Amino acid sequence: NSQNENPIIIDVRENLEIDLASLSFVDIYIPISKVSFEYVSSLILKYPEKKFVILCHKGIRSYNFAQWLLDNDLVKEVWNLKEGIDGWSIHIDSSIPRY
């Protein structure tokens, strides 16, 4: 049942940010500065019918990227991690460094 499948986690932060703080369960890293339709679609199309969760530092770039995915018909279901990795560190796992 596809309802029980875990979503694909996409981190759109830049490499320097990932060096500062990373999450072990991220599936795909797509630095926002490298986003192009061709590059993103080549990665996303490997996961047909999947759901996606996008994250960044504070949730703004990931929100914009999620909207871009929808606008370009690259995904059917996408969520933004509100407050990003910073919020994750505050509310869920304080071992994740804040920056």
C-alpha positions as CSV (number, residue, x, y, z in Angstrom):
1,N,0.0,0.0,0.0
2,S,1.6,3.3,-1.1
3,Q,0.0,5.1,1.8
4,N,2.5,3.5,4.2
5,E,5.6,4.3,2.2
6,N,8.0,6.9,3.6
7,P,8.3,10.1,1.6
8,I,11.5,11.0,-0.2
9,I,13.3,13.7,1.8
10,I,15.0,16.4,-0.2
11,D,17.4,18.9,1.4
12,V,17.9,22.1,-0.7
13,R,20.5,23.7,1.5
14,E,24.0,24.5,0.1
15,N,27.0,22.2,0.7
16,L,28.5,24.5,3.4
17,E,25.2,24.4,5.4
18,I,25.1,20.6,5.2
19,D,28.7,20.5,6.5
20,L,27.5,22.5,9.5
21,A,24.4,20.4,10.2
22,S,22.9,17.4,8.4
23,L,20.1,14.9,9.0
24,S,20.8,11.2,8.6
25,F,17.5,10.5,6.8
26,V,17.8,12.9,3.8
27,D,17.4,11.0,0.5
28,I,18.5,13.6,-2.0
29,Y,20.6,16.8,-1.8
30,I,19.7,19.4,-4.4
31,P,21.5,22.7,-3.5
32,I,19.0,25.5,-4.4
33,S,21.8,27.2,-6.4
34,K,22.0,24.2,-8.7
35,V,18.3,23.9,-9.4
36,S,17.3,23.5,-13.0
37,F,14.4,21.7,-14.6
38,E,16.7,19.2,-16.3
39,Y,18.7,18.4,-13.2
40,V,15.8,18.2,-10.8
41,S,13.5,16.2,-13.1
42,S,16.3,13.6,-13.7
43,L,16.4,13.0,-9.9
44,I,12.6,13.2,-9.2
45,L,11.6,10.9,-12.1
46,K,13.5,8.1,-10.4
47,Y,10.7,8.1,-7.8
48,P,7.4,7.9,-9.7
49,E,4.2,8.3,-7.6
50,K,6.2,9.1,-4.5
51,K,5.6,11.8,-1.9
52,F,8.3,14.4,-1.1
53,V,9.3,16.4,1.9
54,I,11.5,19.4,1.2
55,L,13.7,21.0,3.8
56,C,16.2,23.9,4.2
57,H,17.5,26.0,7.1
58,K,14.4,27.9,8.0
59,G,11.7,26.6,5.6
60,I,11.7,29.5,3.1
61,R,13.8,28.1,0.2
62,S,12.2,24.7,0.7
63,Y,8.7,26.2,0.4
64,N,9.7,28.0,-2.8
65,F,11.3,24.8,-4.2
66,A,8.2,22.8,-3.3
67,Q,6.0,25.4,-5.1
68,W,8.4,25.3,-8.1
69,L,8.0,21.5,-8.2
70,L,4.2,21.8,-8.3
71,D,4.3,24.6,-10.9
72,N,6.5,22.5,-13.2
73,D,4.3,19.4,-12.7
74,L,7.3,17.4,-11.4
75,V,5.4,16.0,-8.3
76,K,1.9,15.2,-7.3
77,E,2.4,15.5,-3.5
78,V,5.0,17.6,-1.7
79,W,5.3,19.0,1.8
80,N,7.6,21.7,3.2
81,L,9.3,21.1,6.6
82,K,8.1,24.2,8.4
83,E,10.9,26.0,10.3
84,G,13.4,23.8,8.4
85,I,16.4,22.1,10.1
86,D,16.6,24.9,12.6
87,G,13.1,24.1,13.8
88,W,14.0,20.4,13.8
89,S,16.9,21.1,16.1
90,I,14.7,23.2,18.5
91,H,11.6,21.0,18.6
92,I,12.8,17.4,17.8
93,D,16.5,16.7,18.0
94,S,18.7,19.2,19.9
95,S,21.8,17.2,18.9
96,I,21.5,18.8,15.4
97,P,23.7,21.9,15.5
98,R,22.0,25.3,15.0
99,Y,23.6,27.9,12.8
